[in-house]
Amino acid sequence: MTRAAAPPILLQLHSAESVPSQIIALRSLKNELIGHDQRKEAYIAEGIIPALAQVLTSRWPGTQALDVLASQDPTTHIAENREACLQATLIVGSLAQGGPTFLTPLFASNILPTLLSILSSPDCPEEFCLPILRLLNTIADRLPLQSQEQWPRDTHLADLVFTSANIGFLRRTLSQDYQSMRKQAAIELTAALIGKLCLEETHKTALAESGVLDALALKIASFVVAKGFVLPGAEERLQEPGSLEDIPLPAPSSAQLAPILRAVAVIIEQSKWRAEHFLSSPGIVTVFPRQVPGFAPSDIRKAPWGSTYLSGSAVPRHLATNPMEQLLPSVPLANSKSTPNSASFPPLGHGGAQRRPSHSFPPPFSLAETSAPEDDENMIVPWLLCILRSEQGVVTLMAARLVTVLFRLGLAKKHRVPMFSYLLIPILIRMLDKDFRLADEDAANYDGLISPTQRLKEEAPAVLANLVMDDQDLQRHAVEGNALKRLSQLLKETYNPVTESSRPMWHAEDAPARDIESLSPECRLGPSGYSPTLCHVMRYRENILKALAALVPFKDEYRKAICEHGVVPYIIDALKPRPSDALADASMPRNTAEDGNPIPTILAACGTARMLTRSVSVLRTSLIDAGVAEPLFTLLRHSDTEVQIAATAAICNLALDFSPMKEAIISANIIPILCEHAHSTNTKLQIESLWALKHMVYDTANDIRMNIVQTLGPQWIMQVISRDPVRAASRLGPEEELDVSGIAMGRSNSAGEQVDILNPMEDAAQWDEDLKMTDTMPPSKMSLDMFLPDARRRRKLVLDGTLAQTTQSRQDDIAVQEQTYDLLRNMICGRDAPEMIEYLFRELDQDEFLDTIAETLRPRTIQLPHRRESTAPLHTPNEIIAAAAALIIHMAAGHPRHRRLIAFHHELLQSLGNYFNHSHKEIRLTCVWVVINLIYEEDQNDREGCRERAVRLRSLGFADKLLSLEDDSELDTKERTKTALHLLNKLSPA
């Protein structure tokens, strides 16, 4: 096949003998391409990207040897080279405007690494930064939605931008003052880029540790100064540790706050330690100094040697209320009638408090167990509330997003809930209105894809979802504000036909066919992906589903309301992935159920389905009628692990004993898939799969139970339950500074809270002159060094991050072991339980099985070589104790032979006896139930066996242990103890 000749301008670029002639060709090429996607497509195939890459690598000063004639001015030569690079950059930006199909060849080339190296170089001129930053933002705006094999999750651009060298440039840009419009634009583009790309935990942590978060905090402080919100007395505390040497310069009136707030929110999401790092940054500490308690003058005494001291009766008194509090409206007190978290039914378990989160989608962040103490809330919280009341549009939404992040992380006062209910929720619900429009849309940022109003309405449901998650008061106010009805209508509208103003790209019918496979990756167009409007619709649908799911986890009436609004079929349609062989033509968008959805939308739909399956009535009617099972079963085989996790979490409730879907799961041959996922290297998938299997085996036919044991593998089961729950703690390094005392190992976090590293769940109930400004800015006293966190703050940030990762890893390991114990327990519940006990004893090796349970319950010590006091007694985590004890309860309800094996095991009951006075009520109760089951006479023929076991229990001191529970604070434990003592005294009198 004959290859078509390259366009003349491209030939001119290749044949240019001097830099000026190359510049002329580049300018002509730029004018030729702007706004013409068909020409861009042709030039891509003819090799324009390798040609532009060659210009950038050969013409940027410092990347090539200066081929300067003796008579030529080096300064002129450098200026010409820079101009050539600038024109090449503008052409790349024009290509990127074409959308995802043009991003594939760009990523295949070395253009982006080259541009980022230019941007990060010390000699990069100011006028060169803006085009590159705009280019990066253009690409970030057009990254395709993750969808099957065509567009897998790709962090290539983020990985390039957030390298250590490039993060230095981000910090330098954000730390400069608003001295010109050019600097202002660079700051805002940089913040916007962070807000679009920073999605990975590693990137967020890197930005916090490198000082970017501190630089963003200073920018927020400059807006605080500009709006006159600096706390009184802040000037007097400038010399205190952690503050700046001067009040930050005020931000100009033209500066935009929204991208700064978005960048901060993105970085600190999901991380309390990063949020605390932000609140302790010099900029925030300077404008919002922490209020310190004062003392009456009569309490301050002066010693003879001149120093002062406090009298013995001195009582600290707090300063006057923050003036910003006076700017906020008064709201009614919180409704004290809220009921505790409850669902229509809890997942099957041993009766203890379930720690499974109500999050219906991969949570962006979690609610901290405790809110900030009333006096420790940072003043940025009321300031953000003032901002969202006084500002409009995107600034309001971003202020709401940031204050919501702080609230979810426990860094806001508890009494803020009523204010959020009466102030924040109505603002967010108003943004859901069909007639909502920004007041001055033309003045807002417009990226050329969708309107600012569409962007704002797209994000509002996600902020609402994060705000009301796990808080019934906030959910109630949102529902009373008609949020369910509005969201339901909006979800339906996301299935309306999508109309596009653009027309399909014209191609000549007689255009020569091109051998695509013969082209290099830099000359080959990629899939077109979704059109901009369809991307907006899919993100909108995703966030609406998140909001619906966040509103209904506890109230059955809310779940029924969703069904009454007729949106269940639309939720089921959102579970369907986009076919892998579908061609996404950006010029001819389709929006039907058959066209499917990208992965983020599927994840949100799985979460919503999971919330709805909590309702027995909804499960038996609306969800069955809509056919929820089949798409979920299909998603179990999806190529993306996160989708598998979300689908499995939804199936957990379908597998419950009274669910009409249980038989459908068995007949659809889903059990082998769940068993396969239980062996996954992904811990979350393991947990969800074991949870679903735990429900499946309850009161199921023994042949199904036995099949599950064989499919999982007896050796694998024994390997999981025999893990040492505290083994990971012994590998912690000396930098963790563990405090070994008593029965736990802990340290205090930055808020002064004790963090138990070894037993993290112990107490769980559970980020040019013409460009100069008219209002000239004075030179700043700030230095760039202040945006590199000092050693103490940086070390604390790293330590807290490492601690959280270690804790999360341990929690996941504990959850896998706990679910495996629960799976074994449910296997010996219900019909033919003794037969299953015998089967487990045979398959898992009776002696090894019981020895493993005893070892799990045995208190142990841990060796820490780097500590002087290297030995400390440790408790097995509560979850494992309760799960293992519940398994013993059911084994003790088997045949007399099984009871005798339990009672006369050389170590099992001795280990269990350590927990009769445990602080956790459920553990105390399970211990009592073990005694009852061992000596309860079910058969007259077993009377002598009961007596023998009673004598054994008394010899082990169980009578005294039971006596200590006679006045237990829990009524259930007290009553069961009476029963146990009666049986024990009857069979084995003292």
Salt bridges, closest charged atoms under 4 A:
GLU32 OE2 - ARG39 NE 3.89
ASP37 OD1 - LYS40 NZ 3.58
GLU41 OE1 - HIS507 NE2 3.36
GLU46 OE1 - ARG3 NE 3.92
GLU46 OE2 - ARG514 NH2 3.22
ASP67 OD1 - HIS77 NE2 3.41
GLU83 OE2 - ARG27 NH2 2.92
GLU126 OE2 - LYS183 NZ 3.08
ASP141 OD1 - LYS196 NZ 3.02
ASP159 OD1 - HIS203 NE2 2.92
GLU200 OE2 - ARG153 NH2 2.44
GLU201 OE1 - ARG274 NH1 3.15
GLU209 OE1 - ARG794 NH2 3.94
ASP214 OD1 - HIS277 NE2 3.90
ASP214 OD2 - ARG793 NH1 2.90
GLU240 OE2 - ARG237 NE 3.08
ASP246 OD2 - LYS781 NZ 3.57
GLU269 OE2 - ARG401 NH2 3.19
GLU325 OE2 - ARG416 NH2 2.60
GLU374 OE1 - HIS415 ND1 3.04
ASP375 OD2 - HIS318 NE2 3.46
ASP376 OD1 - ARG290 NH2 2.69
GLU377 OE1 - ARG416 NH2 2.71
GLU391 OE2 - LYS227 NZ 2.92
ASP433 OD2 - ARG430 NH1 2.69
ASP433 OD1 - ARG486 NH1 2.32
ASP435 OD1 - ARG430 NH1 3.45
ASP447 OD2 - ARG455 NH2 2.29
GLU458 OE2 - ARG455 NH1 3.97
GLU458 OE1 - HIS536 ND1 2.89
GLU458 OE2 - ARG539 NE 2.82
GLU459 OE1 - ARG262 NH1 2.86
ASP470 OD2 - HIS359 NE2 3.16
ASP473 OD1 - ARG476 NH2 3.58
GLU480 OE2 - ARG476 NH1 3.59
GLU493 OE2 - LYS434 NZ 2.97
GLU542 OE2 - LYS546 NZ 3.22
ASP556 OD1 - ARG559 NE 3.40
ASP556 OD2 - LYS560 NZ 3.81
ASP573 OD1 - LYS576 NZ 3.22
ASP595 OD1 - ARG590 NH1 3.46
ASP657 OD1 - LYS662 NZ 3.58
GLU688 OE1 - ARG356 NH2 2.01
ASP699 OD1 - ARG831 NE 3.49
ASP724 OD1 - ARG860 NH1 2.86
GLU737 OE2 - ARG795 NH2 3.00
GLU753 OE2 - LYS272 NZ 3.49
ASP768 OD2 - ARG182 NH2 2.73
ASP800 OD1 - ARG747 NH1 3.55
ASP800 OD2 - LYS796 NZ 3.25
ASP812 OD1 - LYS684 NZ 2.95
GLU818 OE1 - ARG355 NH2 2.72
ASP822 OD2 - LYS694 NZ 3.69
ASP822 OD1 - ARG825 NH1 2.81
GLU838 OE2 - ARG897 NH2 2.59
GLU838 OE1 - HIS898 NE2 2.75
ASP851 OD1 - HIS905 NE2 2.59
ASP851 OD1 - HIS906 NE2 3.34
GLU855 OE2 - ARG858 NH2 2.50
GLU879 OE2 - ARG355 NE 3.71
GLU937 OE2 - ARG943 NE 3.22
ASP942 OD2 - ARG899 NH1 3.00
ASP942 OD2 - ARG949 NH2 2.81
GLU944 OE1 - ARG947 NE 3.87
GLU948 OE2 - ARG900 NH2 3.04
ASP968 OD1 - ARG924 NE 2.78
ASP972 OD1 - ARG976 NH1 2.75
GLU975 OE2 - LYS978 NZ 3.39
